């Protein structure tokens, strides 16, 4: 770990999000982006894909909401909500399941430890108030992954805390939303992908062979001892 501004020269972080909202029609859903630099974008539309999904339990059409955008390297939030819709649903229901939320590069290397997509498959449906607002508090940790070929990826790990509550808008109307509030850590975690050296393979191979011979010797000794015991027993009977 070290303190650094990874991906120097870039003042933004790419974000990709995919969320299923089984009780919300796609026509009401949008994403808003805010941060401490004064950004306040309501209804971001670039690289947004909304796909209707069938909810067999409710008998209604839900929505899979995907978006790709960038955020500044300052504290802020983005939220999936109905704020940008000209017409508001009668009873908005932001119960959801998250497919992924990824910050920075997607980690392609296998076996790299870390929490690069901890919200994957998180579901807030059963036992959750239909009109609840959902708040996720994310702590982003910059990371770098040096690949075997020499390329370097710059993903972000994150941890999260969660709460839900009823949020009231103008006129006392409940206005549920799905909030992701983020802050950044000054610590960067660096990973280097390496091949295991050949001597490690030889050591493992010798250990396997040695173990095989040891087990074989034990079995042979057991068979020899048992054979001698039966042989002595037979001689005793004859005597």
CORSUL-V216415 format. One line per field, one symbol per residue. psi: psi as a letter, one per 40 degrees, with the letter a starting at -180 (. if undefined). A space follows every 50 residues. Layout:
psi = ???
This chain:
psi = iihigifieheihihhihhhgeehhdeehihihiieeehghhfhehfhhh hiihgddefihahhhiihaiiifiiaiihhaedehdhiidghhfiihhdi hhhaihhdiiehiigefeehehhgchehhdeihhhhhhhhhiihhhidee ihigihiiiiiiiiihhhaheehhgiihihhiiiiehhhhihhiihiddd dddddddddddddddddddddddddddddddddddddd.
